[in-house]
Amino acid sequence: MFITFVLMNDNKPQNNQILQIIADYIEANPTQRFTQILANLHINSFANPRNPASEKFLLRDNYNDNNEEVLYRIQSQPDLKQ
């Protein structure tokens, strides 16, 4: 499977990097659902990741996350296979 992304706003190189990481992860993990991939890459995460049940599995609000923060979260995972 080959995935091609076309970005409307090419002035944010982090967008391209994030999308490439997602595409590579999809290729490496074809049985995972897309929402699983977003969680595994820490793009989406629980409000309390150490104890998600304590917050009734509420997802953290990522509205104010900038691309650099998202890219750092993804790249700082020791188990990420790139």
Backbone as CSV, one residue per row, in Angstrom:
resi,resn,N_x,N_y,N_z,CA_x,CA_y,CA_z,C_x,C_y,C_z
1,MET,0.847,-1.180,0.000,0.000,0.000,0.000,0.893,1.245,0.000
2,PHE,0.573,2.178,-0.851,1.329,3.421,-0.946,0.390,4.573,-0.629
3,ILE,0.815,5.441,0.257,-0.026,6.559,0.673,0.643,7.855,0.248
4,THR,-0.105,8.702,-0.426,0.395,10.004,-0.848,-0.460,11.081,-0.206
5,PHE,0.179,12.059,0.366,-0.532,13.178,0.986,-0.250,14.450,0.198
6,VAL,-1.265,15.224,-0.030,-1.126,16.522,-0.670,-1.557,17.557,0.351
7,LEU,-0.663,18.458,0.669,-0.960,19.481,1.659,-1.296,20.796,0.979
8,MET,-2.341,21.430,1.470,-2.736,22.726,0.930,-1.800,23.821,1.454
9,ASN,-1.307,23.655,2.678,-0.461,24.661,3.294,0.923,24.058,3.474
10,ASP,1.793,24.298,2.530,3.108,23.661,2.531,4.147,24.454,3.325
11,ASN,3.714,25.488,4.047,4.669,26.293,4.797,4.915,25.740,6.199
12,LYS,4.342,24.589,6.508,4.546,23.961,7.810,5.191,22.600,7.588
13,PRO,6.512,22.541,7.594,7.184,21.265,7.316,6.846,20.184,8.345
14,GLN,6.448,20.597,9.553,6.082,19.602,10.557,4.860,18.801,10.121
15,ASN,3.948,19.432,9.381,2.784,18.700,8.859,3.232,17.523,8.002
16,ASN,4.170,17.789,7.109,4.677,16.730,6.238,5.345,15.630,7.050
17,GLN,6.119,16.005,8.059,6.798,15.008,8.888,5.789,14.154,9.651
18,ILE,4.792,14.790,10.244,3.772,14.062,11.006,3.018,13.112,10.084
19,LEU,2.618,13.593,8.924,1.893,12.742,7.983,2.747,11.578,7.494
20,GLN,4.039,11.819,7.290,4.915,10.733,6.857,5.067,9.681,7.950
21,ILE,5.175,10.116,9.196,5.264,9.172,10.311,3.985,8.340,10.398
22,ILE,2.841,8.998,10.249,1.565,8.260,10.276,1.525,7.255,9.131
23,ALA,1.912,7.678,7.937,1.900,6.777,6.776,2.818,5.587,7.004
24,ASP,4.011,5.828,7.527,4.954,4.738,7.805,4.400,3.792,8.860
25,TYR,3.752,4.353,9.862,3.182,3.534,10.937,2.041,2.666,10.402
26,ILE,1.227,3.225,9.514,0.155,2.446,8.888,0.741,1.290,8.094
27,GLU,1.791,1.557,7.352,2.452,0.507,6.570,2.992,-0.597,7.475
28,ALA,3.588,-0.206,8.597,4.205,-1.176,9.510,3.182,-1.911,10.374
29,ASN,1.993,-1.340,10.521,0.966,-1.902,11.413,-0.384,-1.942,10.707
30,PRO,-0.521,-2.729,9.657,-1.736,-2.691,8.834,-2.994,-3.194,9.537
31,THR,-2.861,-3.894,10.644,-4.056,-4.399,11.328,-4.640,-3.404,12.320
32,GLN,-3.929,-2.325,12.578,-4.433,-1.351,13.550,-5.414,-0.385,12.896
33,ARG,-6.421,-0.020,13.679,-7.382,0.989,13.224,-6.729,2.375,13.305
34,PHE,-7.254,3.304,12.520,-6.661,4.638,12.457,-6.653,5.314,13.824
35,THR,-7.746,5.189,14.576,-7.787,5.816,15.903,-6.780,5.187,16.852
36,GLN,-6.513,3.886,16.690,-5.467,3.245,17.490,-4.108,3.847,17.161
37,ILE,-3.882,4.085,15.890,-2.609,4.646,15.459,-2.410,6.040,16.048
38,LEU,-3.447,6.865,16.029,-3.336,8.203,16.618,-3.021,8.128,18.104
39,ALA,-3.626,7.178,18.801,-3.339,7.005,20.224,-1.928,6.464,20.435
40,ASN,-1.536,5.470,19.638,-0.211,4.869,19.797,0.911,5.861,19.518
41,LEU,0.659,6.796,18.634,1.654,7.820,18.318,1.571,9.024,19.256
42,HIS,0.652,8.967,20.216,0.445,10.032,21.209,-0.019,11.339,20.567
43,ILE,-0.683,11.221,19.439,-1.304,12.398,18.834,-2.564,12.719,19.627
44,ASN,-3.341,11.697,19.905,-4.467,11.797,20.833,-4.090,11.008,22.071
45,SER,-4.442,11.532,23.241,-4.121,10.822,24.479,-5.190,11.113,25.526
46,PHE,-5.180,10.301,26.555,-6.141,10.488,27.637,-5.755,11.686,28.495
47,ALA,-6.757,12.284,29.132,-6.513,13.417,30.024,-5.569,13.012,31.152
48,ASN,-5.713,11.781,31.633,-4.813,11.244,32.651,-4.228,9.946,32.104
49,PRO,-3.103,10.018,31.389,-2.570,8.820,30.738,-2.118,7.729,31.701
50,ARG,-1.768,8.091,32.926,-1.334,7.072,33.895,-2.504,6.291,34.469
51,ASN,-3.681,6.916,34.499,-4.870,6.252,35.023,-6.095,6.766,34.264
52,PRO,-6.284,6.321,33.028,-7.378,6.839,32.204,-8.759,6.670,32.837
53,ALA,-8.959,5.614,33.600,-10.266,5.362,34.201,-10.642,6.437,35.215
54,SER,-9.643,7.057,35.845,-9.941,8.077,36.855,-10.643,9.287,36.258
55,GLU,-10.452,9.520,34.976,-11.102,10.635,34.271,-12.193,10.124,33.340
56,LYS,-12.666,8.910,33.600,-13.704,8.282,32.773,-13.281,8.212,31.308
57,PHE,-11.997,7.943,31.083,-11.420,7.766,29.746,-11.597,8.996,28.863
58,LEU,-11.594,10.156,29.498,-11.698,11.428,28.788,-10.420,11.689,27.998
59,LEU,-10.562,12.075,26.737,-9.395,12.430,25.930,-8.941,13.845,26.269
60,ARG,-7.637,14.044,26.226,-7.042,15.360,26.475,-7.407,16.292,25.333
61,ASP,-7.713,17.539,25.667,-8.011,18.541,24.645,-6.710,18.945,23.969
62,ASN,-6.598,18.693,22.671,-5.358,19.013,21.954,-5.513,20.225,21.035
63,TYR,-6.521,21.030,21.270,-6.786,22.188,20.414,-5.579,23.128,20.325
64,ASN,-4.905,23.346,21.436,-3.799,24.305,21.462,-2.430,23.682,21.205
65,ASP,-2.393,22.404,20.894,-1.109,21.772,20.569,-0.611,22.320,19.239
66,ASN,0.645,22.750,19.226,1.195,23.177,17.941,1.913,21.998,17.294
67,ASN,2.214,22.122,16.034,2.812,21.022,15.277,4.142,20.568,15.854
68,GLU,4.920,21.508,16.358,6.215,21.156,16.926,6.040,20.256,18.150
69,GLU,5.040,20.559,18.999,4.780,19.738,20.189,4.327,18.332,19.796
70,VAL,3.457,18.254,18.812,2.965,16.957,18.353,4.119,16.132,17.790
71,LEU,4.934,16.741,16.969,6.068,16.040,16.379,7.040,15.569,17.465
72,TYR,7.279,16.420,18.460,8.163,16.031,19.559,7.594,14.833,20.319
73,ARG,6.293,14.856,20.612,5.658,13.729,21.324,5.814,12.437,20.546
74,ILE,5.611,12.528,19.239,5.726,11.333,18.398,7.167,10.827,18.397
75,GLN,8.113,11.718,18.155,9.505,11.324,17.994,10.183,10.933,19.302
76,SER,9.619,11.330,20.435,10.256,11.025,21.714,9.867,9.655,22.266
77,GLN,9.073,8.911,21.523,8.678,7.580,21.971,9.783,6.581,21.659
78,PRO,10.279,5.895,22.673,11.385,4.969,22.444,10.993,3.750,21.600
79,ASP,9.731,3.380,21.614,9.306,2.172,20.901,8.803,2.430,19.486
80,LEU,8.891,3.677,19.030,8.414,4.008,17.687,9.404,3.480,16.661
81,LYS,8.889,2.658,15.752,9.732,2.116,14.692,9.588,3.001,13.469
82,GLN,10.667,3.673,13.104,10.618,4.547,11.931,11.504,4.008,10.844
